[in-house]
Amino acid sequence: MEKKECIVETEEHGMYSLVKVGGYLTANNVLKLRTAFEQSVSIGHSRMAIDLSQVEFIDSVGIGLLVNIKRKLDETEGMFGIINPSKVVSDVFEVSHTDKYFPIYLGIEDLDTIFG
């Protein structure tokens, strides 16, 4: 069985980090996103936007990591948001009711206003 990859790219934007995730966000590869979160926090960022527009599949471990990231940022009075979730991600969020938990933004144009 072919292992599906997860691509994670981080962009620093002044007061916040924009993390772009693509591919499969699953138990086999959530470490990439966790590492990106930890690196952003280590350089002083307490605001994170995660772009999920290129995610093809997400499992319960991927959702759990997103919940954990939000919880940790909330504890430090940080900010967290999901940007442009793909149809697959939106459907999973709706079924799992996490769409009510995460702030979801449908564009990245206003991120500097929201997170800056």
N, CA and C atoms as a LAMMPS dump frame, in Angstrom:
ITEM: TIMESTEP
0
ITEM: NUMBER OF ATOMS
348
ITEM: BOX BOUNDS ff ff ff
-5.0000000000000000e+02 5.0000000000000000e+02
-5.0000000000000000e+02 5.0000000000000000e+02
-5.0000000000000000e+02 5.0000000000000000e+02
ITEM: ATOMS id mol type element x y z
1 1 1 N 0.838 -1.184 0
2 1 2 C 0 0 0
3 1 3 C 0.886 1.252 0
4 2 1 N 0.566 2.166 -0.857
5 2 2 C 1.353 3.396 -0.999
6 2 3 C 1.092 4.339 0.178
7 3 1 N 2.177 4.863 0.728
8 3 2 C 2.066 5.829 1.827
9 3 3 C 1.747 7.202 1.242
10 4 1 N 0.718 7.83 1.75
11 4 2 C 0.307 9.148 1.293
12 4 3 C 1.072 10.215 2.072
13 5 1 N 1.529 11.23 1.383
14 5 2 C 2.368 12.266 1.977
15 5 3 C 1.554 13.457 2.458
16 6 1 N 2.141 14.175 3.377
17 6 2 C 1.616 15.438 3.867
18 6 3 C 2.676 16.498 3.6
19 7 1 N 2.265 17.568 2.968
20 7 2 C 3.187 18.667 2.682
21 7 3 C 2.836 19.825 3.61
22 8 1 N 3.832 20.363 4.295
23 8 2 C 3.618 21.473 5.225
24 8 3 C 4.637 22.559 4.906
25 9 1 N 4.146 23.761 4.637
26 9 2 C 5 24.918 4.39
27 9 3 C 4.57 26.041 5.331
28 10 1 N 5.542 26.676 5.959
29 10 2 C 5.244 27.756 6.895
30 10 3 C 5.762 29.077 6.354
31 11 1 N 4.91 30.093 6.427
32 11 2 C 5.292 31.452 6.053
33 11 3 C 5.113 32.333 7.285
34 12 1 N 6.134 33.112 7.598
35 12 2 C 6.049 34.037 8.728
36 12 3 C 5.545 35.384 8.209
37 13 1 N 4.52 35.909 8.859
38 13 2 C 3.912 37.177 8.457
39 13 3 C 3.848 38.107 9.666
40 14 1 N 4.97 38.635 10.058
41 14 2 C 4.979 39.575 11.178
42 14 3 C 4.518 38.935 12.471
43 15 1 N 3.272 39.18 12.842
44 15 2 C 2.735 38.724 14.124
45 15 3 C 2.16 37.303 14.085
46 16 1 N 2.057 36.694 12.923
47 16 2 C 1.448 35.366 12.856
48 16 3 C 2.165 34.482 11.841
49 17 1 N 1.885 33.198 11.961
50 17 2 C 2.396 32.213 11.01
51 17 3 C 1.241 31.713 10.157
52 18 1 N 1.499 31.578 8.859
53 18 2 C 0.553 30.945 7.947
54 18 3 C 1.152 29.597 7.577
55 19 1 N 0.447 28.529 7.924
56 19 2 C 0.92 27.183 7.647
57 19 3 C 0.022 26.59 6.566
58 20 1 N 0.632 26.236 5.439
59 20 2 C -0.103 25.638 4.328
60 20 3 C 0.107 24.133 4.36
61 21 1 N -1.01 23.404 4.399
62 21 2 C -0.958 21.951 4.492
63 21 3 C -1.604 21.362 3.247
64 22 1 N -0.977 20.324 2.701
65 22 2 C -1.531 19.64 1.541
66 22 3 C -1.371 18.143 1.666
67 23 1 N -2.143 17.414 0.887
68 23 2 C -2.041 15.961 0.885
69 23 3 C -2.891 15.329 1.97
70 24 1 N -2.285 14.391 2.686
71 24 2 C -2.99 13.576 3.683
72 24 3 C -2.536 13.947 5.097
73 25 1 N -3.457 14.48 5.883
74 25 2 C -3.176 14.834 7.273
75 25 3 C -3.707 13.692 8.14
76 26 1 N -2.847 12.71 8.382
77 26 2 C -3.261 11.475 9.05
78 26 3 C -2.287 11.113 10.166
79 27 1 N -2.629 10.051 10.879
80 27 2 C -1.793 9.565 11.981
81 27 3 C -0.362 9.294 11.522
82 28 1 N -0.195 8.888 10.28
83 28 2 C 1.136 8.568 9.767
84 28 3 C 2.034 9.774 9.574
85 29 1 N 1.452 10.978 9.495
86 29 2 C 2.296 12.118 9.156
87 29 3 C 1.912 13.442 9.82
88 30 1 N 1.207 13.416 10.949
89 30 2 C 0.868 14.67 11.631
90 30 3 C 2.087 15.343 12.25
91 31 1 N 3.169 14.604 12.389
92 31 2 C 4.376 15.16 13.003
93 31 3 C 4.869 16.402 12.267
94 32 1 N 4.697 16.448 10.945
95 32 2 C 5.133 17.626 10.185
96 32 3 C 4.392 18.886 10.634
97 33 1 N 3.082 18.779 10.819
98 33 2 C 2.308 19.939 11.261
99 33 3 C 2.623 20.275 12.709
100 34 1 N 2.759 19.286 13.555
101 34 2 C 3.107 19.532 14.957
102 34 3 C 4.45 20.249 15.055
103 35 1 N 5.418 19.816 14.256
104 35 2 C 6.736 20.447 14.245
105 35 3 C 6.639 21.905 13.791
106 36 1 N 5.85 22.167 12.756
107 36 2 C 5.675 23.544 12.273
108 36 3 C 5.063 24.411 13.369
109 37 1 N 4.078 23.88 14.094
110 37 2 C 3.461 24.612 15.212
111 37 3 C 4.497 24.908 16.289
112 38 1 N 5.243 23.893 16.695
113 38 2 C 6.241 24.07 17.759
114 38 3 C 7.322 25.065 17.361
115 39 1 N 7.739 25.043 16.094
116 39 2 C 8.75 25.996 15.634
117 39 3 C 8.208 27.418 15.653
118 40 1 N 6.956 27.589 15.248
119 40 2 C 6.353 28.926 15.263
120 40 3 C 6.257 29.467 16.687
121 41 1 N 5.846 28.616 17.612
122 41 2 C 5.744 29.027 19.017
123 41 3 C 7.129 29.358 19.569
124 42 1 N 8.132 28.572 19.183
125 42 2 C 9.487 28.784 19.719
126 42 3 C 10.089 30.119 19.286
127 43 1 N 9.623 30.682 18.16
128 43 2 C 10.131 31.986 17.735
129 43 3 C 9.226 33.127 18.188
130 44 1 N 8.224 32.787 19.018
131 44 2 C 7.409 33.828 19.626
132 44 3 C 6.051 34.068 19.015
133 45 1 N 5.655 33.254 18.048
134 45 2 C 4.337 33.451 17.446
135 45 3 C 3.26 32.783 18.294
136 46 1 N 2.208 33.521 18.579
137 46 2 C 1.063 32.968 19.305
138 46 3 C -0.2 33.061 18.455
139 47 1 N -0.015 33.35 17.188
140 47 2 C -1.126 33.448 16.242
141 47 3 C -0.797 32.574 15.045
142 48 1 N -1.757 31.704 14.681
143 48 2 C -1.495 30.778 13.591
144 48 3 C -2.743 30.599 12.737
145 49 1 N -2.549 30.726 11.435
146 49 2 C -3.586 30.424 10.451
147 49 3 C -3.126 29.185 9.691
148 50 1 N -4.006 28.207 9.562
149 50 2 C -3.652 26.971 8.871
150 50 3 C -4.526 26.842 7.63
151 51 1 N -3.884 26.884 6.468
152 51 2 C -4.565 26.773 5.18
153 51 3 C -4.7 25.293 4.835
154 52 1 N -5.938 24.808 4.782
155 52 2 C -6.204 23.397 4.491
156 52 3 C -6.817 23.2 3.1
157 53 1 N -6.628 24.162 2.224
158 53 2 C -7.255 24.093 0.898
159 53 3 C -6.72 22.954 0.038
160 54 1 N -5.516 22.48 0.317
161 54 2 C -4.919 21.423 -0.5
162 54 3 C -4.92 20.061 0.202
163 55 1 N -5.65 19.949 1.312
164 55 2 C -5.723 18.675 2.024
165 55 3 C -6.718 17.762 1.31
166 56 1 N -6.245 16.564 0.971
167 56 2 C -7.069 15.583 0.26
168 56 3 C -7.77 14.624 1.214
169 57 1 N -7.218 14.452 2.411
170 57 2 C -7.794 13.527 3.385
171 57 3 C -7.324 13.929 4.771
172 58 1 N -8.227 13.827 5.754
173 58 2 C -7.879 14.088 7.146
174 58 3 C -8.546 13.018 8.002
175 59 1 N -7.805 12.464 8.961
176 59 2 C -8.389 11.465 9.854
177 59 3 C -8.555 12.055 11.249
178 60 1 N -9.011 11.227 12.187
179 60 2 C -9.287 11.715 13.539
180 60 3 C -8.03 12.213 14.246
181 61 1 N -6.879 11.646 13.915
182 61 2 C -5.629 12.116 14.52
183 61 3 C -5.296 13.516 13.995
184 62 1 N -5.521 13.759 12.72
185 62 2 C -5.313 15.088 12.157
186 62 3 C -6.233 16.12 12.8
187 63 1 N -7.499 15.755 12.98
188 63 2 C -8.436 16.656 13.649
189 63 3 C -8.005 16.886 15.088
190 64 1 N -7.583 15.817 15.755
191 64 2 C -7.124 15.936 17.14
192 64 3 C -5.955 16.89 17.275
193 65 1 N -5.027 16.85 16.326
194 65 2 C -3.89 17.767 16.377
195 65 3 C -4.361 19.209 16.21
196 66 1 N -5.286 19.462 15.291
197 66 2 C -5.81 20.819 15.112
198 66 3 C -6.494 21.309 16.391
199 67 1 N -7.274 20.432 17.035
200 67 2 C -7.921 20.786 18.299
201 67 3 C -6.865 21.122 19.352
202 68 1 N -5.821 20.324 19.413
203 68 2 C -4.751 20.538 20.394
204 68 3 C -4.012 21.851 20.137
205 69 1 N -3.726 22.144 18.877
206 69 2 C -3.059 23.407 18.534
207 69 3 C -3.933 24.583 18.971
208 70 1 N -5.221 24.53 18.645
209 70 2 C -6.123 25.618 19.047
210 70 3 C -6.158 25.759 20.567
211 71 1 N -6.273 24.648 21.275
212 71 2 C -6.332 24.68 22.734
213 71 3 C -5.07 25.32 23.322
214 72 1 N -3.904 24.923 22.792
215 72 2 C -2.65 25.485 23.306
216 72 3 C -2.552 26.98 23.026
217 73 1 N -2.988 27.409 21.856
218 73 2 C -2.96 28.843 21.553
219 73 3 C -3.97 29.604 22.409
220 74 1 N -5.132 29.011 22.644
221 74 2 C -6.131 29.655 23.515
222 74 3 C -5.59 29.847 24.926
223 75 1 N -4.824 28.87 25.419
224 75 2 C -4.255 28.947 26.765
225 75 3 C -3.296 30.115 26.918
226 76 1 N -2.665 30.519 25.83
227 76 2 C -1.702 31.619 25.878
228 76 3 C -2.295 32.909 25.303
229 77 1 N -3.621 32.931 25.188
230 77 2 C -4.339 34.071 24.619
231 77 3 C -3.894 34.368 23.196
232 78 1 N -3.527 33.313 22.486
233 78 2 C -3.161 33.436 21.083
234 78 3 C -4.388 33.393 20.191
235 79 1 N -4.132 33.273 18.901
236 79 2 C -5.217 33.207 17.919
237 79 3 C -4.974 32.026 16.995
238 80 1 N -6.071 31.442 16.523
239 80 2 C -6.01 30.285 15.646
240 80 3 C -7.145 30.374 14.642
241 81 1 N -6.873 29.976 13.417
242 81 2 C -7.934 29.93 12.419
243 81 3 C -7.608 28.948 11.315
244 82 1 N -8.65 28.359 10.758
245 82 2 C -8.545 27.477 9.596
246 82 3 C -8.879 28.318 8.375
247 83 1 N -8.045 28.212 7.349
248 83 2 C -8.229 28.988 6.134
249 83 3 C -8.586 28.054 4.977
250 84 1 N -9.617 28.409 4.232
251 84 2 C -9.99 27.709 3.001
252 84 3 C -9.987 26.18 3.111
253 85 1 N -10.725 25.585 4.035
254 85 2 C -10.703 24.127 4.089
255 85 3 C -11.232 23.523 2.79
256 86 1 N -10.57 22.454 2.346
257 86 2 C -11.026 21.765 1.135
258 86 3 C -12.402 21.163 1.39
259 87 1 N -13.075 20.733 0.348
260 87 2 C -14.406 20.12 0.472
261 87 3 C -14.349 18.911 1.398
262 88 1 N -13.329 18.083 1.245
263 88 2 C -13.179 16.896 2.089
264 88 3 C -13.066 17.307 3.555
265 89 1 N -12.226 18.285 3.84
266 89 2 C -12.032 18.746 5.218
267 89 3 C -13.322 19.367 5.756
268 90 1 N -13.976 20.196 4.955
269 90 2 C -15.232 20.817 5.387
270 90 3 C -16.272 19.765 5.748
271 91 1 N -16.361 18.716 4.928
272 91 2 C -17.323 17.64 5.2
273 91 3 C -16.999 16.925 6.508
274 92 1 N -15.725 16.634 6.748
275 92 2 C -15.322 15.967 7.983
276 92 3 C -15.591 16.879 9.184
277 93 1 N -15.275 18.154 9.054
278 93 2 C -15.559 19.1 10.141
279 93 3 C -17.061 19.139 10.447
280 94 1 N -17.881 19.144 9.405
281 94 2 C -19.324 19.206 9.611
282 94 3 C -19.838 17.949 10.319
283 95 1 N -19.416 16.786 9.86
284 95 2 C -19.861 15.524 10.456
285 95 3 C -19.394 15.404 11.903
286 96 1 N -18.175 15.873 12.183
287 96 2 C -17.612 15.763 13.536
288 96 3 C -17.969 16.961 14.425
289 97 1 N -18.696 17.924 13.875
290 97 2 C -19.114 19.146 14.568
291 97 3 C -17.937 20.032 14.981
292 98 1 N -16.759 19.786 14.435
293 98 2 C -15.633 20.665 14.746
294 98 3 C -15.711 21.978 13.977
295 99 1 N -16.616 22.054 12.983
296 99 2 C -16.81 23.32 12.289
297 99 3 C -17.349 24.387 13.237
298 100 1 N -17.946 23.972 14.352
299 100 2 C -18.441 24.913 15.36
300 100 3 C -17.328 25.332 16.32
301 101 1 N -16.26 24.57 16.374
302 101 2 C -15.158 24.808 17.309
303 101 3 C -14.075 25.703 16.719
304 102 1 N -13.782 25.495 15.435
305 102 2 C -12.703 26.235 14.782
306 102 3 C -13.221 27.505 14.123
307 103 1 N -12.504 28.623 14.276
308 103 2 C -12.793 29.771 13.426
309 103 3 C -12.342 29.428 12.006
310 104 1 N -13.257 29.551 11.048
311 104 2 C -12.955 29.186 9.665
312 104 3 C -13.11 30.421 8.794
313 105 1 N -12.063 30.71 8.024
314 105 2 C -12.045 31.862 7.126
315 105 3 C -11.932 31.357 5.699
316 106 1 N -12.698 31.971 4.795
317 106 2 C -12.737 31.494 3.421
318 106 3 C -11.807 32.243 2.486
319 107 1 N -10.92 33.045 3.019
320 107 2 C -9.955 33.756 2.191
321 107 3 C -8.761 34.152 2.998
322 108 1 N -7.631 34.292 2.324
323 108 2 C -6.43 34.709 3.044
324 108 3 C -6.152 36.196 2.874
325 109 1 N -7.007 36.865 2.128
326 109 2 C -6.767 38.279 1.83
327 109 3 C -6.753 39.16 3.081
328 110 1 N -7.578 38.822 4.067
329 110 2 C -7.719 39.679 5.254
330 110 3 C -6.936 39.172 6.453
331 111 1 N -6.023 38.239 6.264
332 111 2 C -5.299 37.663 7.402
333 111 3 C -4.517 38.702 8.181
334 112 1 N -3.907 39.666 7.497
335 112 2 C -3.15 40.701 8.214
336 112 3 C -4.068 41.501 9.139
337 113 1 N -5.304 41.73 8.71
338 113 2 C -6.27 42.446 9.543
339 113 3 C -6.723 41.573 10.706
340 114 1 N -6.996 40.294 10.449
341 114 2 C -7.508 39.39 11.466
342 114 3 C -6.438 39.014 12.476
343 115 1 N -5.247 38.648 11.991
344 115 2 C -4.207 38.121 12.851
345 115 3 C -3.098 39.112 13.169
346 116 1 N -3.028 40.198 12.437
347 116 2 C -1.911 41.123 12.566
348 116 3 C -1.974 42.058 13.697
